[in-house]
Amino acid sequence: MKKVEREVAERLSSLQHKQVPLPTSSVSLGPSLSLHEPRILEHLKKRKSMDSPIAKAFDMQTRAQLDAEIARMFYTGGLPFNLVRNPYYLSSYSFAANHPLGGYVPPGYNKLRTTLLQQEKTNVEKLLEPIKSTWLGKGVSIVTDGWSDPQRRPLINFLVVYENGPMFIKSVNCSGEVKDKQFIANLMKEVIDEVGDQKVVQIITDNAANCKGAGEIIEGMFPHIYWTHCIVHTLNLALKNICVARNLESNQETYDECHWITEVHGDALVINFFIMNHSMRLAMFNRFSSLKLLAVADTRFASIVVMIKRFKLLRRALEAMVMSDEWGQYRDDDQGKARFVYELVVNENFWEKINYILSFTALIYDMIRVCDTNKPCLHLVYEMWDSMIFNMKKVIYDHESKLPSDFSSFFHVIHRILLARWTKHSTPLHCLAHSLNPRYYSDKWLQEKEGRMPPHMDGDVSTQRMKCFRRLFPNPDERAIVDDEFADFSLKSGSFGDPYAILNSYDKEPRKWWACYGSRAPFLQRLAFKVLGQPTSSFCSERNWSTYSFVYSFRRNKLTPKRAEDLVFVHNNLRLLSRNTS
């Protein structure tokens, strides 16, 4: 064998040195071995390409070696390949390649996690200053939420939300502290003082009792700042009251009307688990569908609706699976459950119930989708809630074949749940934002649906709006001016009677409309700029924990809370800055 290898090496060396043209079929390397032409050509081309003048000019061998070193770093460090799409990955190597840095040594372990991290945090803070300078005129919302890190330390984070997105402010380690309303209120006050109380319009939290109590304390300290509930949490709680009704004495009527929804969801879970918990059944299902079954966590908003929506999309695939020869030939240990799954999948009544559930819960789900963003939507909540109830009544009455004047016990229960949630968690700020939206005074909007009225003619809205005016303008002289300005705005008189102002009130974005036509009402214009630019959900604070999980994982759990906070600050706010630049 060694003799053969030696013959091959000698023949390749002679061919390369003499550059003898190769035959078209094969090259004889002796009685014991014959190599085909493509393999020799490939070897020669590689050798020649590395020794060519072009390769030497661009130092291809050194480049290939650097590529190998970078790849080795990825492979041994378990780094995701997606890292190469990071713009800072490309810019760092480009900077090194375009500058003479002889003898440069990359930063070490301690420098990277201490000195350089603090330098970058300081740099990010400077880059954020121009954004913060706009907050006084536009107003911001402070959003907060709690979480536990991999070492089970309780953390509370604070973000400031403005028109272009959420800005991470800080995270507080609450180990050893009692997270009552006074403790949370003190943390909120520190953030308000840091941001500037005149810039803050509202504080948004979830609907926990201690958060509500803390919000009331803040409202006592700063009368112009409102505590508002997260509207997405409120809608999710209402959806749970409807879809997961409990058999309690105080909840008997709701359970009697809505428990069938829980049963349908339970049947869908049985099918889901029956398929997903066995590799043979899952492989069988995957041959009939490219979509996957979902195992939705209960902590996710509208988890029941999300799962049932996916189930509806998979109907044809499930029917094809249980009717196939493969399903009939498969011998499962649990024949009873397999028969139950088959009967459910082919049962038309089961799918009709799913369609009905989705038809009326989709209205709540759609509102959750609209509100579960950073975009300004505080001024839309009041009207969306009213339209949601109106459309839900229409869907239920059409399904039950009833007239609008008839009584529906099912709709009565749902309406009572939604109304109770709104009454408990609505704030005057929702009504104020609704009142300042020019769209709701336009004839086009008023004529879209019977029974609509402009906000200044709605008694409940007007009462809540006047409460806001008294809080935001404690000076009687200023409040009198604001009342006059609002009267002109709502009656389309004075400067608001301009034909273009009336024409554009329906389609134009509310703040842009106020910028164009509200200069003659300075107090109301400044208020509109602030109120109409606010979100109504604390979702960004909850999604920030995904960034924490990315930075502070179970494998990287030795980070101190302070260093983890600095890393999240840099990560989040660099992303914010990148979204606002070219």
GUSE-744679 format. One record per residue (C-alpha): x, y, z. Coordinates in steps of 0.2 Angstrom, whole numbers, padded with zeros to 4 digits, always signed. Layout:
! GUSE-744679
XYZ...
END
This chain:
! GUSE-744679
+0000+0000+0000+0014+0012+0004+0022+0008-0012+0006+0013-0021+0005+0030-0012+0023+0034-0016+0020+0030-0034+0005+0042-0034+0014+0056-0026+0029+0054-0038+0017+0054-0054+0007+0070-0047+0024+0079-0044+0030+0075-0061+0014+0080-0070+0014+0097-0060+0032+0101-0064+0032+0096-0082+0014+0103-0085+0010+0088-0097-0007+0088-0105-0018+0074-0097-0027+0061-0108-0045+0062-0109-0050+0046-0101-0038+0041-0087-0020+0042-0082-0010+0026-0078+0000+0027-0063+0007+0010-0063+0001-0008-0063-0007-0006-0046-0017+0010-0048-0027+0021-0060-0034+0038-0056-0047+0046-0066-0044+0063-0074-0056+0074-0064-0048+0070-0048-0031+0075-0054-0037+0090-0062-0046+0096-0046-0030+0094-0036-0020+0103-0049-0032+0117-0051-0032+0120-0032-0013+0120-0031-0011+0131-0046-0025+0144-0040-0016+0146-0023+0001+0149-0032-0006+0161-0046-0001+0179-0046-0019+0185-0042-0020+0174-0027-0003+0180-0021-0008+0198-0024-0024+0196-0013-0016+0184-0001-0029+0171-0003-0020+0159+0008-0020+0171+0023-0039+0175+0020-0043+0157+0019-0034+0154+0036-0043+0169+0044-0060+0161+0038-0055+0145+0046-0051+0154+0062-0067+0163+0063-0077+0147+0059-0068+0138+0072-0073+0151+0085-0091+0149+0080-0090+0130+0081-0081+0129+0098-0091+0143+0106-0108+0137+0101-0112+0153+0093-0127+0154+0081-0124+0156+0063-0136+0171+0063-0123+0181+0071-0114+0184+0054-0130+0195+0049-0126+0207+0064-0120+0223+0056-0108+0225+0071-0100+0209+0066-0096+0215+0049-0091+0232+0054-0078+0226+0067-0069+0215+0054-0070+0229+0041-0063+0241+0053-0048+0230+0057-0045+0226+0039-0044+0244+0034-0033+0251+0047-0015+0246+0051-0016+0238+0068+0000+0228+0069+0001+0218+0085-0017+0221+0090-0024+0210+0103-0043+0209+0105-0050+0214+0122-0049+0201+0136-0062+0194+0147-0062+0207+0161-0061+0222+0149-0075+0216+0139-0087+0214+0153-0082+0230+0163-0073+0244+0155-0079+0242+0137-0097+0238+0143-0098+0254+0153-0090+0264+0139-0104+0258+0127-0118+0261+0140-0111+0279+0141-0110+0281+0122-0128+0274+0120-0135+0287+0133-0127+0301+0123-0135+0294+0107-0152+0294+0116-0151+0312+0122-0159+0320+0106-0173+0308+0107-0176+0313+0125-0176+0331+0121-0193+0328+0111-0202+0321+0126-0208+0337+0134-0219+0341+0119-0224+0324+0114-0226+0315+0131-0222+0298+0135-0229+0283+0145-0219+0273+0158-0222+0254+0157-0217+0242+0170-0218+0223+0174-0210+0210+0185-0200+0194+0181-0189+0181+0189-0171+0178+0182-0163+0160+0181-0158+0161+0199-0175+0165+0204-0171+0183+0209-0187+0195+0207-0184+0209+0194-0194+0224+0190-0190+0233+0173-0195+0250+0168-0197+0256+0150-0202+0273+0142-0213+0271+0127-0214+0286+0115-0220+0287+0097-0205+0277+0089-0204+0263+0102-0199+0258+0119-0183+0264+0128-0176+0253+0142-0173+0263+0157-0168+0251+0171-0171+0235+0180-0172+0234+0199-0167+0218+0209-0180+0216+0222-0173+0201+0232-0177+0202+0250-0190+0216+0247-0209+0215+0250-0217+0220+0233-0231+0230+0240-0239+0245+0233-0228+0257+0243-0212+0249+0237-0218+0249+0219-0224+0267+0220-0207+0272+0226-0198+0264+0211-0210+0272+0200-0207+0289+0208-0188+0287+0205-0191+0283+0186-0203+0298+0185-0190+0310+0193-0177+0303+0181-0187+0306+0166-0196+0322+0171-0214+0322+0178-0220+0335+0165-0215+0323+0151-0225+0308+0158-0243+0306+0153-0247+0289+0161-0240+0274+0169-0246+0257+0162-0245+0241+0172-0254+0225+0173-0270+0223+0183-0262+0216+0199-0269+0224+0215-0252+0230+0221-0249+0239+0204-0266+0247+0205-0262+0253+0223-0245+0260+0217-0254+0269+0203-0266+0277+0215-0251+0283+0226-0242+0290+0210-0258+0299+0205-0259+0307+0222-0241+0313+0220-0243+0319+0202-0261+0324+0198-0257+0326+0180-0250+0308+0178-0263+0294+0176-0261+0276+0180-0270+0265+0167-0272+0247+0166-0265+0236+0152-0280+0234+0140-0273+0218+0133-0273+0210+0150-0291+0216+0153-0296+0208+0136-0287+0192+0140-0296+0191+0157-0313+0194+0149-0309+0180+0136-0304+0168+0150-0320+0172+0159-0330+0167+0143-0319+0152+0137-0314+0145+0154-0330+0147+0165-0329+0140+0182-0343+0130+0191-0345+0141+0206-0360+0147+0215-0357+0165+0211-0353+0161+0193-0367+0148+0189-0376+0158+0175-0360+0161+0166-0355+0142+0168-0372+0136+0162-0370+0147+0146-0352+0145+0142-0346+0128+0148-0348+0121+0131-0334+0132+0125-0323+0124+0138-0328+0106+0132-0324+0110+0114-0307+0116+0119-0304+0101+0130-0309+0089+0115-0296+0099+0104-0283+0096+0117-0286+0078+0118-0284+0077+0099-0268+0088+0100-0260+0078+0114-0265+0061+0106-0255+0065+0090-0241+0075+0097-0236+0063+0112-0232+0048+0100-0219+0049+0087-0228+0037+0075-0244+0047+0076-0235+0063+0074-0225+0056+0059-0241+0051+0051-0249+0068+0054-0234+0077+0046-0236+0067+0030-0253+0075+0028-0250+0093+0033-0235+0105+0032-0243+0115+0046-0239+0110+0064-0250+0107+0079-0248+0120+0092-0245+0118+0111-0250+0135+0117-0244+0140+0134-0258+0147+0146-0248+0162+0149-0250+0168+0131-0263+0180+0127-0279+0172+0120-0271+0155+0121-0287+0146+0118-0292+0156+0102-0274+0154+0095-0275+0135+0097-0293+0133+0090-0288+0144+0075-0274+0133+0071-0285+0118+0073-0298+0125+0060-0284+0127+0048-0279+0108+0050-0296+0101+0048-0294+0094+0031-0277+0086+0036-0284+0078+0051-0299+0071+0041-0287+0064+0028-0276+0056+0041-0290+0047+0051-0298+0041+0035-0282+0035+0027-0277+0016+0026-0262+0020+0036-0273+0026+0051-0284+0010+0049-0269-0002+0049-0260+0006+0063-0262-0004+0079-0261+0008+0094-0261+0003+0112-0276+0014+0117-0289+0009+0104-0303+0018+0114-0294+0035+0113-0290+0032+0095-0308+0029+0091-0313+0044+0101-0301+0055+0090-0308+0048+0074-0326+0051+0079-0322+0069+0084-0313+0073+0068-0327+0067+0057-0340+0075+0067-0348+0090+0058-0356+0097+0074-0338+0098+0082-0332+0109+0068-0347+0120+0068-0345+0123+0086-0327+0128+0083-0332+0140+0069-0345+0148+0080-0332+0150+0094-0320+0159+0082-0334+0170+0075-0337+0179+0091-0321+0178+0100-0312+0184+0084-0318+0201+0088-0309+0201+0105-0294+0193+0098-0293+0207+0084-0294+0220+0097-0280+0212+0107-0269+0212+0091-0272+0230+0088-0268+0236+0106-0254+0224+0108-0241+0236+0100-0231+0251+0104-0241+0261+0092-0252+0275+0098-0269+0268+0101-0276+0276+0117-0288+0286+0107-0295+0271+0099-0299+0260+0114-0316+0268+0119-0323+0266+0101-0315+0249+0098-0323+0242+0114-0340+0249+0109-0339+0242+0091-0333+0225+0098-0349+0223+0108-0360+0229+0094-0353+0217+0082-0352+0203+0094-0371+0205+0097-0374+0204+0078-0364+0188+0076-0373+0179+0091-0390+0185+0086-0387+0179+0068-0382+0162+0074-0397+0161+0085-0409+0168+0072-0415+0181+0083-0421+0199+0081-0412+0213+0089-0426+0216+0100-0426+0198+0107-0417+0192+0122-0402+0181+0121-0396+0173+0137-0379+0169+0130-0376+0187+0124-0382+0193+0140-0369+0184+0149-0355+0189+0137-0360+0207+0138-0361+0207+0156-0343+0201+0157-0336+0213+0145-0345+0228+0153-0339+0223+0170-0321+0222+0164-0322+0239+0156-0331+0247+0171-0317+0241+0182-0302+0245+0172-0307+0260+0161-0300+0277+0166-0304+0295+0162-0289+0296+0151-0297+0284+0138-0312+0296+0137-0301+0311+0135-0291+0303+0121-0308+0298+0113-0314+0316+0114-0299+0324+0106-0299+0312+0091-0306+0323+0076-0312+0307+0067-0326+0305+0079-0334+0322+0075-0334+0319+0056-0350+0316+0047-0343+0301+0038-0339+0292+0054-0356+0296+0062-0365+0290+0047-0356+0273+0046-0367+0265+0060-0384+0269+0067-0384+0277+0084-0367+0285+0084-0364+0302+0092-0350+0314+0093-0340+0313+0110-0346+0330+0116-0364+0323+0115-0360+0307+0125-0364+0310+0143-0352+0297+0150-0338+0303+0139-0341+0321+0144-0341+0318+0162-0324+0309+0162-0317+0322+0150-0322+0336+0163-0313+0326+0177-0297+0326+0166-0298+0345+0163-0300+0348+0181-0285+0338+0185-0274+0343+0171-0278+0362+0172-0280+0366+0191-0279+0385+0187-0297+0391+0184-0292+0404+0171-0283+0391+0161-0297+0379+0162-0310+0392+0156-0298+0394+0141-0298+0376+0138-0317+0374+0139-0318+0388+0126-0306+0379+0114-0314+0362+0116-0331+0370+0112-0324+0377+0096-0316+0361+0092-0332+0350+0095-0344+0362+0086-0332+0365+0072-0332+0384+0074-0319+0397+0074-0303+0391+0067-0309+0373+0067-0323+0378+0055-0310+0379+0041-0317+0368+0026-0301+0358+0025-0300+0355+0043-0318+0347+0042-0314+0338+0026-0298+0330+0033-0304+0326+0050-0309+0308+0045-0294+0302+0036-0279+0312+0043-0269+0305+0057-0275+0314+0073-0259+0322+0079-0255+0328+0061-0273+0335+0060-0270+0345+0076-0253+0351+0070-0261+0358+0054-0277+0365+0061-0275+0367+0080-0263+0382+0082-0278+0394+0087-0281+0382+0102-0263+0381+0110-0269+0373+0127-0279+0360+0118-0266+0357+0105-0252+0353+0117-0264+0341+0127-0269+0333+0110-0250+0330+0105-0247+0321+0122-0263+0311+0124-0265+0305+0106-0247+0298+0105-0249+0286+0119-0250+0267+0119-0262+0257+0129-0253+0241+0133-0238+0235+0144-0233+0222+0131-0216+0230+0128-0211+0227+0146-0216+0209+0145-0207+0206+0129-0191+0214+0136-0190+0198+0147-0186+0189+0131-0171+0200+0129-0166+0196+0147-0168+0177+0143-0157+0180+0127-0143+0189+0138-0146+0180+0154-0149+0162+0150-0148+0146+0161-0130+0143+0154-0125+0161+0157-0132+0163+0174-0117+0170+0184-0120+0187+0178-0124+0199+0192-0140+0208+0190-0132+0225+0187-0121+0218+0173-0136+0210+0165-0146+0226+0167-0131+0235+0157-0131+0222+0144-0150+0223+0141-0149+0242+0141-0136+0242+0127-0145+0228+0117-0162+0236+0118-0158+0254+0115-0145+0250+0101-0160+0241+0092-0171+0256+0095-0158+0268+0088-0155+0257+0073-0174+0257+0069-0173+0276+0069-0158+0279+0057-0155+0274+0039
END
